[in-house]
Amino acid sequence: MHEQRSPSFEADIRPLFRDLDVEHMRPLNVFLDDYGFMSKPENATMVLDFLTGKKEPKMPPGGPFWSQEQLDLLARWMDAGYPK
């Protein structure tokens, strides 16, 4: 069994957010493309909660919603300590 590398924000997490999503959330002071914002645990948890539907409205508005694989990748990044 090979060990998976930890995901990084620049290579793995930032590309998950469409430009449309980034622009939609910016006026709400949610900066999906900003490592400084997303690397704060409370912000990353809030975003994950909206992506999973734990908080409403589920993101992104109108879909397409993230796959379990994408959600797991974001959670793995968080668990790894938010590597840049």
Backbone torsions as a table, in degrees:
resi	resn	phi	psi	omega
1	MET	NA	125.1	-178.9
2	HIS	-91.5	150.8	-178.5
3	GLU	-85.4	132.1	177.8
4	GLN	-78.5	141.6	174.6
5	ARG	-74.2	155.7	177.2
6	SER	-72.1	138.9	176.0
7	PRO	-68.6	152.1	176.5
8	SER	-116.3	156.4	-179.2
9	PHE	-61.6	-51.6	-174.1
10	GLU	-63.8	-43.2	-174.2
11	ALA	-85.9	-31.8	-169.4
12	ASP	-118.4	-39.1	-172.3
13	ILE	-89.4	-50.6	-178.7
14	ARG	-54.1	-42.6	-179.4
15	PRO	-65.0	-15.4	179.0
16	LEU	-70.7	-25.3	-177.5
17	PHE	-92.0	123.5	177.0
18	ARG	-71.3	152.9	177.1
19	ASP	-55.9	-37.2	177.8
20	LEU	-58.5	-42.6	179.5
21	ASP	-66.0	-43.8	-179.9
22	VAL	-59.6	-47.5	-178.5
23	GLU	-67.2	-37.2	-179.5
24	HIS	-64.9	-37.5	-174.5
25	MET	-87.2	-21.6	-176.5
26	ARG	-54.9	-46.2	179.4
27	PRO	-63.2	-16.8	178.6
28	LEU	-92.9	10.7	-178.4
29	ASN	60.7	36.2	172.7
30	VAL	-117.9	115.2	-171.6
31	PHE	-110.8	84.0	-174.3
32	LEU	-64.4	-24.3	-177.5
33	ASP	-97.2	6.3	-175.1
34	ASP	-108.0	114.0	-178.9
35	TYR	-58.7	-40.6	-179.4
36	GLY	-59.1	-37.2	178.0
37	PHE	-75.2	-51.6	-173.7
38	MET	-69.9	-22.5	-178.5
39	SER	-82.8	-2.2	173.0
40	LYS	-82.5	122.9	-175.3
41	PRO	-52.0	-40.1	-178.5
42	GLU	-66.3	-33.9	179.2
43	ASN	-73.7	-45.4	180.0
44	ALA	-62.8	-39.9	178.6
45	THR	-64.6	-42.4	178.6
46	MET	-60.6	-46.5	179.9
47	VAL	-61.6	-45.8	179.2
48	LEU	-60.6	-40.5	179.6
49	ASP	-62.2	-38.2	177.5
50	PHE	-72.7	-36.5	179.9
51	LEU	-67.2	-34.4	-178.8
52	THR	-85.2	-13.8	-176.7
53	GLY	89.2	3.9	176.0
54	LYS	-62.2	-33.4	172.4
55	LYS	-115.8	148.3	179.8
56	GLU	-106.7	148.6	0.5
57	PRO	-80.3	148.0	179.0
58	LYS	-63.6	137.0	178.8
59	MET	-97.6	155.4	-13.1
60	PRO	-75.0	151.2	-177.3
61	PRO	-53.9	125.2	178.5
62	GLY	77.6	0.2	179.4
63	GLY	79.0	-174.5	-3.2
64	PRO	-68.1	138.6	-178.6
65	PHE	-79.9	156.5	-176.8
66	TRP	-68.2	146.8	175.0
67	SER	-74.8	163.5	176.5
68	GLN	-60.2	-35.7	178.7
69	GLU	-61.6	-42.7	178.5
70	GLN	-66.6	-43.0	178.1
71	LEU	-61.9	-42.2	178.8
72	ASP	-63.8	-37.3	179.0
73	LEU	-63.1	-45.3	178.0
74	LEU	-62.1	-43.5	179.3
75	ALA	-64.4	-39.8	178.0
76	ARG	-63.4	-40.2	177.8
77	TRP	-61.0	-44.3	178.9
78	MET	-63.0	-46.2	-179.5
79	ASP	-62.9	-28.2	-178.8
80	ALA	-81.2	-3.3	177.2
81	GLY	97.1	20.7	174.3
82	TYR	64.3	49.6	179.5
83	PRO	-62.2	139.6	-179.1
84	LYS	-72.8	NA	NA
